[in-house]
Amino acid sequence: MALLSNWLALWLSDKYIVNFDVVNETTPFVIVVILLAIANSFFLPMLRFMFKPFIWLTAGLLAVVLNGAMIYLVDFFSDSITINGLLPLLYATILFGVINALFALGAQAFKKS
């Protein structure tokens, strides 16, 4: 599910966010999706656990910063994605958060039925 939600969020970000560019070839795109899934599945939960008190103190704002940091790290380590500026990173962070939350809610609803 993480791969599908990250693929959709990455595709939408590339299509609709100015200065957020992903190479339009299949293999590099898939590699970026896998890197995002790894960052969101392994590193982000560890960071959220470590910074949980600060996330509470900032009313969740630090969680948004951590999500943005994961996207920026993928941009830093991959030549297939380019984010020029803080505003495109912020828009992508919000879009990724919304898409991943919708997929998580859909997965929970599917499990209950």
Backbone as a ProteinNet text record, in pm:
[ID]
protein_1_A
[PRIMARY]
MALLSNWLALWLSDKYIVNFDVVNETTPFVIVVILLAIANSFFLPMLRFMFKPFIWLTAGLLAVVLNGAMIYLVDFFSDSITINGLLPLLYATILFGVINALFALGAQAFKKS
[TERTIARY]
81.5	0	86.4	200.1	288.5	345.1	376.4	429.8	325.9	203	96.9	66.5	57.6	28.2	144.5	267	382.1	391.7	357	356.9	256.7	134.7	31.4	71.8	122.3	162.3	278.4	372.9	486.5	440.9	353	302.4	224.9	137.2	60.5	151.3	252.1	346.5	421.4	466.5	538.8	448.5	324.7	232	182.9	155.9	87.4	168.6	284.4	363	478.6	480.3	586.7	718.3	826.7	962.1	977	888.2	901	903.9	1021.4	1038.2	1093.2	1034.9	1080.5	1107.9	1214	1247.8	1130.8	1089	972.5	1008.6	1092.1	1124.7	1082.1	1048.7	990.4	1085.6	1206.4	1298.2	1336.8	1378.9	1410.8	1290	1172.6	1051.2	1021.9	1034.6	1011	1113.6	1237.7	1342.8	1309.6	1262.3	1225.2	1108	1010.7	895.7	942.8	1033.8	1086	1164.7	1245.2	1319.7	1224	1118	1019.8	949.3	916.9	851.1	943	1070.3	1166.5	1179.7	1193	1207.2	1083.9	964.7	840.5	809	859.3	827.1	926.4	1051.6	1153.3	1207	1250.7	1316.4	1217.6	1106	1009.7	949.9	909.7	858.9	961.9	1088.1	1191.8	1206.3	1206.2	1217.5	1095.2	977.4	856.1	859.4	911.2	922.2	1020.4	1134.9	1236.7	1189.1	1113.9	1072.3	926.3	866.2	724.7	688.7	766.8	730.7	731.6	825.9	833.1	719.9	676.9	562.1	437.9	422.3	308.9	317.5	437.2	453.2	425.9	455.8	435	301.1	214.7	80.8	87.4	186.3	198.2	278.7	320.5	395.5	529.9	591.9	718.6	700.3	584.9	558.2	559.4	505.9	508.3	651.8	730.5	871.5	946.7	918.8	984.9	944.9	817.6	774.6	846.4	857.4	930.1	1077.1	1133.9	1275.1	1296.5	1201.2	1213.3	1209.7	1121.2	1114.5	1242.5	1292.6	1416.2	1534.9	1539.7	1648.7	1646.5	1527.9	1518.2	1565.4	1529.8	1578.2	1730.5	1785.1	1929.5	2005.8	1953.1	2024.7	1992.1	1892.3	1853.7	1862.8	1922.6	1930.1	1800.6	1709.1	1586.2	1476.6	1497.4	1398.1	1467.9	1401.6	1457.1	1349.3	1378.2	1286.8	1361.3	1311.1	1374.9	1295.5	1334.1	1270.2	1197	1169.9	1102.5	951.7	893.5	749	706.7	776.5	741.1	756.9	858.2	876.6	759.6	714.8	601	473.2	448.1	330.3	335.4	452.3	466.9	447.7	498.9	482.4	335.4	261.9	118.5	47	80.4	16.6	47.6	172.6	210.2	136.1	125.7	55.7	-91.2	-156.7	-298.8	-319.5	-240	-254.4	-227.7	-120.2	-89.1	-196.5	-252	-358.9	-484.9	-518.3	-635.1	-617.1	-498.7	-472.2	-476.9	-427	-430.8	-574.9	-656.9	-797.9	-870	-837.7	-897.6	-856.6	-731.9	-684.5	-753.3	-774.2	-843.1	-989.6	-1053.6	-1193.5	-1204.4	-1105.4	-1106	-1084.9	-1001.4	-976.6	-1100.9	-1179	-1296.3	-1408.6	-1415.8	-1526	-1494.9
-118.9	0	126.1	120.7	237	271.3	168.9	194.5	263.5	218.5	276.1	419.9	444.9	581.3	675.6	628.6	713.2	736.4	634.8	651.7	759.4	751.2	849.2	989.6	1002.2	1133.4	1190.4	1106.2	1152.9	1195.3	1117.3	1150.3	1281.8	1298.8	1422.6	1542.3	1522.2	1630.6	1672.2	1574.7	1604.2	1676.2	1636.9	1691.8	1831.7	1856.7	1980	2079.9	2042.8	2136.7	2189.5	2320.6	2386.1	2372.5	2347.6	2328.7	2199.1	2104.9	1969.2	1878.4	1827.8	1751.3	1612.8	1514.8	1376.9	1330.6	1253.6	1201.2	1117.5	1142.5	1073.8	943.8	866.2	732.8	634.5	514.3	418	378.3	336.1	285.1	390.6	512.1	612.1	650.2	654.7	688	582.6	456.5	346.1	348.3	380.3	387.8	497.5	612.8	721.2	679	609.7	561.2	464.7	375.4	279.2	351.3	449.4	526.4	599.6	657.3	725	627	510	409.1	362.8	344.9	304.9	415.2	540.3	652.1	664.4	650.2	665.1	544	427.6	306	276.2	313.8	277.5	397.7	499.7	611.4	705.7	735	828.8	780.4	652.7	609.1	620.2	594.3	608.6	754.1	845.5	987.2	1036	989.2	1028.6	978.1	858.5	805.7	888.4	921.5	997.6	1139	1199.6	1338	1352	1245.1	1246.7	1360.3	1385.3	1498	1632.6	1651.1	1777.6	1789.6	1676.3	1677.3	1720.6	1668.8	1709.7	1858.2	1905	2045.6	2141	2098.6	2184.7	2158.5	2081.3	2049.1	1984	1900.9	1825.2	1892.1	2015.4	2086.3	2018.4	1965.6	1895.8	1770.6	1707.1	1590.5	1629.6	1746.2	1795.3	1823.1	1880.1	1907	1776.3	1674.5	1545	1481.2	1492.4	1441.3	1513.1	1643.5	1721.2	1683.8	1654.5	1614.1	1481.7	1390.9	1262.2	1283.7	1370.3	1399.1	1468.4	1561.1	1630.6	1533.8	1438	1339.8	1255.5	1217.9	1142.5	1229.5	1357.3	1450.7	1461.8	1465.9	1480.1	1358.3	1238.8	1116.6	1063.9	1118	1068.2	1178.7	1146.6	1241.9	1244.3	1153.9	1141.7	1237.1	1303	1397.3	1529.1	1639.8	1772	1862	1917.1	2010.5	2143.1	2245.6	2376.6	2472.1	2484.9	2581	2517.4	2599.7	2554.1	2539.2	2626.3	2620.2	2492.7	2450.3	2321.9	2204.3	2210.1	2105.2	2104.6	2221.9	2231.5	2178	2217.3	2166.8	2015.3	1963.9	1818.8	1747.4	1804.6	1744.9	1735.3	1841.1	1840.6	1738.6	1735.4	1640.9	1496.6	1468.1	1333.3	1295.3	1388.6	1360.6	1329.2	1406.5	1384.6	1251	1223.7	1098.3	977.9	982.3	869.9	852.4	962.8	952.4	890.7	930.5	873	723.6	684.1	541.9	465	524.7	458.4	442.4	544.9	534.9	429.8	425.2	325	184.5	167.6	34.9	-6.8	87.3	55.2	18.5	90.9	61.5	-74.9	-107.6	-237.2	-351.4	-330.5	-434	-461.2	-357.6	-372.9	-450	-440.8	-509.2	-651.5
0	0	0	69.7	76.7	-61	-138.9	-272.8	-360.2	-352.7	-435.2	-394.4	-265.2	-219.9	-251.4	-235.7	-269.7	-419.9	-498.4	-643.9	-684	-629.6	-663.6	-618.7	-497.5	-446.1	-527	-565	-644.7	-783	-843.1	-976.4	-974	-873.2	-861.9	-834.1	-751.5	-721.5	-847	-923.6	-1047.2	-1146.6	-1152.5	-1251	-1213.5	-1084.6	-1046.7	-965.6	-913.7	-832.6	-916.5	-933.1	-1009.2	-932.3	-1002.2	-947.5	-869.1	-889	-835.5	-956.9	-988.3	-1111.5	-1083	-1151	-1143.1	-1285.2	-1303	-1434.8	-1485	-1608.1	-1663.6	-1733.2	-1670.5	-1718.6	-1610.8	-1651.2	-1558.4	-1446	-1479.7	-1377.9	-1273.7	-1314	-1210.7	-1125.5	-1186.3	-1112.5	-1006.8	-1045.1	-950.9	-838.4	-870.7	-767.9	-666.1	-713.1	-622.5	-534.8	-594.1	-515.6	-407.3	-441.1	-342.9	-233.5	-271.2	-170.9	-75.9	-130	-45.5	47.6	-4.3	79.8	191.9	161.1	264.5	369.4	323.5	417.2	505.5	446.4	523.1	609.4	572.3	647.9	759.5	741.9	840.1	918.3	847	914.2	981.4	915.4	971.5	1103.2	1116.1	1247	1359.4	1328.5	1431.3	1474.1	1376.2	1408.3	1486	1446.2	1519.6	1663.7	1683.3	1819.5	1902.6	1842.2	1915.1	1948.8	1858.7	1877.3	1920.8	1971.3	2008.8	2104	2209.4	2298.1	2225.5	2133.5	2060.5	1959.1	1903.9	1813	1889.4	2010.7	2093.9	2128.3	2163.7	2201.7	2086.6	1964.8	1848.7	1780.9	1845.6	1793.9	1655.8	1636	1512.1	1403	1424.1	1320.7	1293.7	1397.5	1378.3	1293	1299.4	1215.3	1068	1036.6	898.5	855.8	945.9	916.3	891.8	971.9	953	820.9	783	652.8	538.9	550.4	449.9	444.5	560.3	565	492.7	502.7	431.5	280.5	234.4	91	45.5	126.2	91.8	87.8	180.6	179.6	52.7	8.3	-116.9	-232.7	-230.7	-333.2	-327.7	-208.1	-190.4	-242.2	-216.5	-252.6	-392.1	-457.1	-588.6	-692.4	-805.7	-916.2	-997.1	-968.6	-1046.8	-1001.4	-889.7	-837.8	-807.2	-843.6	-819.9	-761.4	-645	-580.5	-567.6	-636.5	-635.2	-548.5	-423.7	-335.8	-219.3	-122.1	-0.9	-22	-101.8	-124.8	-198.2	-304	-365.4	-268.6	-182.9	-82.4	16.1	57.6	149	83.7	-41.1	-112.2	-127.8	-163.3	-179.8	-46.2	60.4	192.9	230.6	205.2	234.6	147	18	-73.3	-34.6	-2.2	40.6	168.8	262.6	387.1	365.2	280	252.7	181.6	79	3.2	94.4	172.9	261.7	369.4	419.8	519.3	458.1	336.6	270.5	245	203.5	182.2	314.3	421.3	552.3	600.1	581.4	619.4	535.6	407.4	319.9	360.4	400.3	443.4	572.1	664.8	790.2	763.9	674.5	641.9	573.7	492.5	422.2	520.7	623.4	723.9	807.7	837.5	922.2	853.6	722.5	654.3	615.8
[MASK]
+++++++++++++++++++++++++++++++++++++++++++++++++++++++++++++++++++++++++++++++++++++++++++++++++++++++++++++++++

